[in-house]
């Protein structure tokens, strides 16, 4: 989502004036004013996002921004000059809230302890989109034509929608199926459950990528982890890579089935 959002933002900022001059026959001075209008829309979008944050969750603000962004891209396909001008304003207005709200959701999605590391990855993805998207469109514009801009943007938009849906589904499904805790393990281990035990007494272990380690490992300081009951690990061991199978056999030997049942 960071790649697509920043890619759309900087591709429009760099190429919208060229698109209007070469494809819509707009005077150069007027095209420069449209670029200014586009960045005004971007600024207003982020300002309105701050106002809406009092009443709406960040995911809803992102969805509203995506709707406005999609409407703006669709207006670029129309042959009229006015619709293109309005379209670029709506693209800026709709795309503006995405980047700050995605960053704001990082501690909520991944936990406060590792949110700084995750934000570093997100910034890298953002700069990747900033660097590659305008350059790729420039190459395509030379080979095919600048009229390709709406198609280029709509492709990025569909990828954004798909990644947004995938991210929300992943976060919601995992939070309901397993207690995914990012960077909160030390606090959770000490918190008693309803029967007076804690997670370690329940035989909860951490899955880091494709390896399983005890929950007291310090690896969670830098890696994403998931908590699973040992019972599920033992039952699903045949579906995991060979290294996990070996580990789960050792776990099964050390557990007394009654305790973890």
C-alpha positions as a printed Julia matrix, in Angstrom:
261×3 Matrix{Float64}:
   0.0     0.0     0.0
   2.87    2.39    0.71
   4.42    1.67   -2.7
   1.17    2.27   -4.56
   0.07    5.33   -2.58
   3.41    7.13   -2.92
   3.76    5.92   -6.51
   0.44    7.5    -7.48
   1.25   10.69   -5.56
   4.6    11.35   -7.24
   3.62   10.08  -10.68
   0.77   12.58  -10.79
   2.96   15.35   -9.39
   5.64   14.77  -12.03
   3.57   13.91  -15.09
   0.13   15.52  -14.83
   1.25   18.75  -16.52
   2.83   16.81  -19.39
  -0.36   14.75  -19.73
  -2.51   17.89  -19.91
  -0.25   19.68  -22.4
   0.36   16.78  -24.8
  -2.91   14.87  -24.47
  -5.44   17.59  -23.64
  -3.77   20.49  -25.52
  -3.77   22.72  -22.45
  -1.46   25.76  -22.41
   1.7    25.27  -20.38
   0.88   28.04  -17.9
  -2.55   26.58  -17.19
  -1.06   23.1   -16.79
   1.31   24.46  -14.15
  -1.69   25.87  -12.29
  -3.34   22.43  -12.36
  -0.23   20.97  -10.72
  -0.63   23.58   -8.0
  -4.3    22.6    -7.68
  -3.29   18.98   -7.36
  -0.99   19.73   -4.42
  -3.66   21.92   -2.85
  -5.97   18.9    -2.97
  -3.25   16.77   -1.39
  -2.83   19.28    1.43
  -6.58   19.64    1.99
  -6.97   15.85    2.04
  -4.48   15.52    4.87
  -5.99   18.45    6.73
  -9.49   16.98    6.5
  -8.08   13.62    7.56
  -6.93   15.2    10.81
 -10.4    16.59   11.39
 -12.11   13.27   10.63
  -9.74   11.39   12.93
 -11.75   12.66   15.89
 -14.85   10.78   14.72
 -13.66    8.0    12.39
 -11.13    5.2    12.69
  -8.08    5.39   10.43
  -9.2     2.39    8.37
 -12.46    4.19    7.5
 -10.59    7.35    6.56
  -8.33    5.28    4.3
 -11.38    3.71    2.65
 -12.99    7.11    2.06
  -9.75    8.4     0.58
  -9.54    5.42   -1.75
 -13.09    6.05   -2.97
 -12.29    9.7    -3.77
  -9.0     8.65   -5.37
 -10.74    6.12   -7.61
 -13.3     8.72   -8.69
 -10.52   11.12   -9.62
  -8.72    8.52  -11.72
 -11.94    7.64  -13.55
 -12.43   11.31  -14.48
  -9.09   11.25  -16.31
 -10.53    8.76  -18.82
 -13.15   11.27  -19.95
 -12.24   13.39  -22.99
 -13.12   16.73  -21.42
 -10.45   19.08  -20.12
 -12.5    20.21  -17.12
 -13.03   16.65  -15.89
  -9.28   16.04  -16.06
  -8.59   19.12  -13.93
 -11.19   18.03  -11.37
  -9.8    14.5   -11.55
  -6.28   15.57  -10.58
  -7.67   17.59   -7.67
  -9.65   14.58   -6.44
  -6.62   12.32   -6.84
  -4.64   14.59   -4.56
  -7.54   15.02   -2.14
  -8.2    11.28   -1.91
  -4.58   10.16   -1.8
  -3.6    12.71    0.84
  -5.01   10.88    3.9
  -3.55    7.47    3.01
   0.11    7.91    3.94
  -0.34    9.54    7.38
  -3.13    7.16    8.42
  -1.19    4.08    7.36
   1.7     5.27    9.5
  -0.65    6.03   12.39
  -1.97    2.45   12.31
   1.49    0.91   12.71
   1.53    0.7    16.55
  -2.04   -0.61   16.52
  -1.25   -3.32   13.97
   2.19   -4.39   15.14
   2.58   -3.17   18.71
   4.47   -0.24   20.16
   7.71   -2.11   20.88
   8.56   -2.87   17.26
   6.57   -0.11   15.56
   9.76    1.87   14.89
  11.29   -1.06   13.01
   8.1    -1.56   11.02
   7.97    2.14   10.17
  11.49    1.87    8.78
  10.29   -0.86    6.42
   7.27    1.23    5.49
   9.45    4.24    4.68
  11.65    2.05    2.51
   8.58    0.85    0.62
   7.38    4.43    0.23
  10.67    5.62   -1.24
  10.7     2.61   -3.52
   7.39    3.73   -4.98
   8.59    7.34   -5.16
  11.73    6.31   -7.01
  10.35    3.7    -9.41
   6.8     4.69  -10.34
   7.51    8.06  -12.05
  10.56    6.63  -13.81
   8.66    3.58  -15.08
   5.87    5.77  -16.41
   8.42    8.03  -18.07
   9.81    5.05  -19.96
   6.31    3.87  -20.91
   5.38    7.41  -21.95
   8.31    7.57  -24.36
   7.58    4.16  -25.87
   3.77    4.31  -25.98
   2.58    7.81  -25.11
   1.67   10.07  -22.21
  -2.02    9.22  -22.79
  -1.21    6.03  -20.85
  -1.27    7.94  -17.52
  -4.88    7.03  -16.51
  -4.26    3.35  -17.25
  -1.03    3.44  -15.28
  -2.76    5.03  -12.3
  -5.72    2.65  -12.39
  -3.35   -0.33  -12.32
  -1.68    1.06   -9.2
  -5.11    1.75   -7.74
  -6.28   -1.85   -8.17
  -3.07   -3.14   -6.61
  -3.67   -0.76   -3.68
  -7.23   -2.07   -3.2
  -6.04   -5.66   -3.32
  -3.25   -5.06   -0.81
  -5.61   -3.12    1.46
  -8.13   -5.95    1.47
  -5.4    -8.52    2.0
  -3.86   -6.6     4.9
  -7.17   -6.12    6.7
  -8.14   -9.75    6.21
  -4.77  -10.92    7.53
  -4.92   -8.71   10.61
  -8.54   -9.53   11.42
  -8.3   -13.28   10.81
  -5.14  -13.69   12.83
  -6.36  -11.55   15.7
  -9.5   -13.68   15.96
  -7.9   -17.09   15.44
  -4.67  -16.72   17.38
  -3.55  -14.13   19.92
  -1.02  -12.34   17.72
   0.95  -10.04   19.97
   3.65   -7.84   18.51
   6.19   -6.72   21.04
   3.79   -7.2    23.95
   4.92  -10.67   25.05
   6.69   -9.65   28.24
   3.61   -7.87   29.5
   1.22  -10.62   28.41
   3.25  -13.42   29.97
   2.83  -11.91   33.4
  -0.88  -11.2    33.0
  -2.98  -13.95   34.64
  -5.69  -15.61   32.59
  -9.17  -16.44   33.85
  -7.99  -19.68   35.49
  -5.07  -18.01   37.29
  -2.36  -19.2    34.87
  -0.38  -17.21   32.32
   0.48  -17.9    28.69
   3.7   -19.74   29.5
   1.82  -22.06   31.87
  -0.58  -22.78   29.03
   2.27  -24.0    26.82
   2.17  -21.07   24.43
   5.08  -20.79   22.03
   6.18  -18.24   19.48
   6.38  -18.81   15.73
   8.97  -16.55   14.11
   8.75  -16.81   10.33
   9.0   -20.61    9.85
  10.75  -21.42   13.13
   9.29  -22.09   16.55
  11.09  -20.81   19.64
  10.14  -20.64   23.33
   8.18  -17.59   24.28
  10.9   -16.26   26.56
  13.3   -15.86   23.61
  14.64  -12.36   23.01
  14.15  -12.69   19.26
  10.78  -10.96   19.48
  12.59   -7.66   20.02
  13.32   -7.51   16.3
  10.96  -10.01   14.66
   7.24  -10.45   14.22
   5.91  -13.38   16.18
   2.73  -15.36   16.64
   1.52  -17.25   19.68
   0.27  -20.8    19.21
  -0.75  -23.5    21.68
   1.61  -26.48   21.7
  -1.32  -28.77   20.96
  -1.91  -27.1    17.6
   1.79  -27.13   16.79
   1.96  -30.88   17.42
  -1.12  -31.61   15.36
  -0.02  -29.4    12.47
   3.64  -30.39   12.55
   3.42  -32.48    9.39
   2.3   -29.4     7.46
   5.32  -27.29    8.45
   8.86  -27.34    7.02
  11.25  -30.05    8.12
  12.94  -27.87   10.74
   9.62  -27.27   12.47
   8.78  -30.96   12.34
  11.97  -31.76   14.24
  11.21  -29.09   16.8
   7.63  -30.16   17.27
   8.74  -33.75   17.89
  11.0   -32.51   20.69
   8.14  -30.49   22.12
   5.81  -33.51   22.06
   8.37  -35.62   23.9
   8.77  -33.01   26.63
   5.07  -32.29   27.19
   2.8   -34.3    29.4
  -0.32  -34.47   27.29
  -2.65  -33.85   30.19
  -1.21  -30.43   30.97
  -1.5   -29.12   27.4
  -4.76  -30.83   26.57
